Amino acid sequence: MKKILLIIAITLCIFQMVVLAEAIDIGSPVIDRGNNSIANYTYIDVNNPANGSGKITSVEIYAHSAMSSCVVATFYVVSGNNLTARDHELIGDVAVGYNQFDININVEAEDCIGIYNTTGTIDYDVTGDGFWYKSGDNTTCVDTTFSFLTSRMLSLYGTGTTVAAGIKWNGVTITKWNGQVITKINGK
């Protein structure tokens, strides 16, 4: 009888497990700003680097003029002004004004968000920490040198969630089970 009660208790505890994930944000507030970019350049905003590692699942853009062949990417600094793209996704056309898109790109803590488009422009201000820029589509670059402008802030912002760092079970966070890191329970 004790074994049956123990099995029932363990089963109930397993159903109480919650996957731990926290919100990630990256980039700058998306508003109508005073300046606009040049098409056919890759821009990477250094304002508000990612506060966690996981997935960016939504991106917001404020376009000054309609943009085409728009690609959003995450980047990390190799050294100085040399950057490597971590992940990217083609979102296509972007209408004038505020836009939001569902995406699925990888991000690590301290990555920055960037954008490339063949036509149209994104809004930016002459304020903030600055951005890197380079002619052409560099959303898949590896250890590539970019130019840098200080006092710039793009209207480009992403949000997502961290990769689960464990399972919360009866108020205790479990990060490993039988020597393996827990990131999912029941496929979720």
VEXDOGU-906404 format. One line per field, with one value per residue (C-alpha): y, x, z. Coordinates in pm, 1 decimal. Example, Ala and Ser with C-alpha at 12.3 -4.5 7.8 and 13.67 -1.06 7.14 Angstrom:
BEGIN
y: c(-450.0|-106.0)
x: c(1230.0|1367.0)
z: c(780.0|714.0)
% end
This chain:
BEGIN
y: c(0.0|240.7|187.6|275.0|592.6|685.7|634.9|849.3|1121.2|1124.2|1136.4|1434.6|1611.5|1560.4|1721.8|2025.9|2085.7|2414.4|2491.5|2800.1|3066.3|3438.7|3725.7|3847.4|4186.5|4332.9|4662.1|5001.5|5129.2|5135.9|5489.3|5746.6|5900.2|6203.4|6031.7|5737.9|5485.3|5410.5|5099.4|4803.9|4833.2|4610.6|4805.2|4661.0|4850.6|4842.5|4987.6|4731.9|4407.6|4084.2|4024.2|3645.1|3344.4|3169.9|3263.7|3596.0|3529.6|3878.1|4180.3|4537.2|4782.8|5144.4|5202.2|5556.2|5426.7|5082.7|4824.4|4512.5|4190.6|4273.1|4035.4|4054.4|3897.5|3864.6|3942.2|3908.9|4094.5|3889.6|4179.0|4554.7|4627.3|4267.9|4090.0|3750.8|3685.8|3427.4|3370.9|3545.4|3532.4|3684.4|3876.8|4022.4|4347.4|4603.3|4872.8|5239.6|5301.9|5056.8|4684.5|4364.8|4019.8|3674.4|3528.1|3246.8|3331.9|3226.8|3480.7|3470.9|3717.6|4037.5|3982.6|4283.5|4297.0|4403.4|4452.0|4453.5|4560.0|4615.5|4915.9|5155.2|5294.8|5235.7|5524.3|5617.7|5901.0|6082.0|5972.8|5656.4|5434.1|5395.3|5134.1|4936.4|4949.7|4791.7|4798.0|4486.9|4191.7|4084.9|3885.3|3566.7|3725.3|3567.5|3783.8|4081.6|4439.6|4700.5|5080.6|5239.4|5558.7|5685.7|5857.0|5649.8|5443.4|5233.6|5175.9|4800.9|4584.9|4212.4|4002.5|3634.5|3390.8|3225.2|2857.6|2684.8|2660.6|2381.2|2259.2|2396.9|2107.9|2181.5|2509.7|2361.6|2422.7|2104.9|2166.7|1810.2|1464.1|1159.5|1385.3|1548.0|1920.2|1960.6|2194.2|2032.6|1827.5|1621.7|1775.5|2135.7)
x: c(0.0|286.1|436.4|107.1|72.8|433.8|372.2|57.9|244.4|531.4|286.0|106.6|436.9|539.8|216.3|302.4|630.5|655.3|913.2|1107.4|1150.5|1204.4|1136.7|1411.8|1420.8|1669.3|1695.3|1531.4|1174.2|988.3|864.3|851.2|1199.7|1359.8|1596.3|1590.9|1845.1|1981.4|1854.4|2082.4|2278.3|2292.3|2236.9|2300.9|2168.9|2399.8|2131.6|1983.8|2171.4|1982.2|1925.6|1918.7|1974.5|1693.8|1465.3|1345.7|984.6|861.1|1017.7|888.0|1002.2|913.6|960.3|997.0|927.8|808.3|1086.6|1136.9|1334.5|1375.4|1589.6|1622.5|1925.1|2108.5|2481.4|2765.5|3094.4|3402.6|3636.2|3625.5|3402.6|3412.3|3079.5|2930.7|2563.0|2414.9|2080.2|1848.3|1502.4|1356.0|1039.8|988.6|800.8|746.6|479.7|528.8|489.6|475.1|499.4|520.6|624.6|641.4|989.9|1201.0|1570.5|1835.5|1984.9|2250.0|2290.1|2463.9|2377.3|2253.8|1969.5|2016.2|1827.6|1886.1|1650.3|1690.3|1453.9|1292.4|1416.8|1395.0|1367.7|1652.5|1745.7|2073.8|2080.4|2165.0|2472.7|2506.8|2491.2|2718.3|2654.3|2787.6|2677.6|2496.2|2327.3|2551.1|2288.9|2494.5|2839.7|3128.7|3394.2|3316.8|3433.6|3155.9|3173.3|3032.5|2835.1|2788.3|2472.5|2229.3|1920.4|1716.6|1341.3|1401.3|1300.9|1267.9|1118.2|1124.9|1196.2|1497.6|1565.8|1434.7|1703.0|1534.7|1204.3|1036.0|908.4|733.2|921.6|1263.6|1435.0|1574.2|1828.2|1950.6|1794.8|2023.9|2313.6|2123.8|2027.1|1649.1|1510.3|1173.1|908.9|663.9|800.2|720.5)
z: c(0.0|82.1|-264.4|-433.0|-225.0|-305.4|-678.9|-659.3|-467.8|-717.7|-1008.9|-855.5|-797.5|-1160.0|-1276.7|-1062.5|-1248.5|-1433.6|-1700.3|-1599.5|-1866.4|-1838.8|-2076.8|-2309.3|-2473.5|-2719.9|-2907.7|-2871.4|-2836.9|-3168.1|-3227.2|-3503.7|-3492.9|-3659.1|-3905.2|-4144.2|-4266.5|-4613.2|-4794.4|-4875.6|-4549.0|-4242.8|-3917.9|-3571.1|-3267.9|-2962.5|-2733.4|-2494.5|-2572.8|-2501.6|-2130.8|-2167.5|-2390.6|-2576.3|-2865.9|-3002.6|-3103.2|-3191.6|-3358.2|-3387.2|-3655.5|-3733.5|-4106.4|-4238.6|-4589.8|-4703.9|-4675.4|-4888.4|-4847.9|-4478.4|-4270.0|-3890.2|-3719.4|-3389.5|-3375.2|-3128.0|-3102.4|-3191.9|-3105.6|-3153.5|-3453.1|-3582.1|-3553.0|-3635.1|-3705.1|-3469.1|-3642.9|-3887.2|-4041.1|-4354.8|-4270.4|-4619.5|-4678.0|-4402.3|-4435.6|-4343.1|-3969.2|-3679.4|-3762.2|-3556.1|-3685.0|-3529.8|-3573.9|-3431.7|-3400.1|-3150.6|-2914.5|-2643.3|-2356.9|-2473.1|-2843.3|-3039.9|-3291.3|-3651.0|-3974.4|-4349.3|-4629.2|-5004.0|-5032.2|-4787.3|-4459.1|-4082.6|-3834.7|-3600.8|-3364.5|-3311.6|-2947.9|-2755.5|-2761.3|-3139.3|-3412.9|-3640.6|-4014.0|-4332.4|-4694.5|-4819.1|-4652.3|-4364.0|-4171.3|-4212.4|-4167.5|-3977.9|-3808.2|-4033.6|-3973.1|-3943.9|-3917.1|-3601.4|-3537.8|-3182.5|-3061.3|-3268.5|-3179.7|-3425.6|-3400.7|-3379.7|-3082.2|-3016.8|-2739.5|-2655.1|-2374.9|-2222.9|-2260.9|-1952.6|-1687.7|-1500.3|-1367.0|-1058.6|-847.0|-516.5|-480.1|-565.0|-899.5|-1052.6|-1327.4|-1377.6|-1369.7|-1385.9|-1488.1|-1780.1|-1796.3|-1793.6|-2059.4|-2132.8|-1959.7|-2161.9|-2485.0|-2380.8)
% end
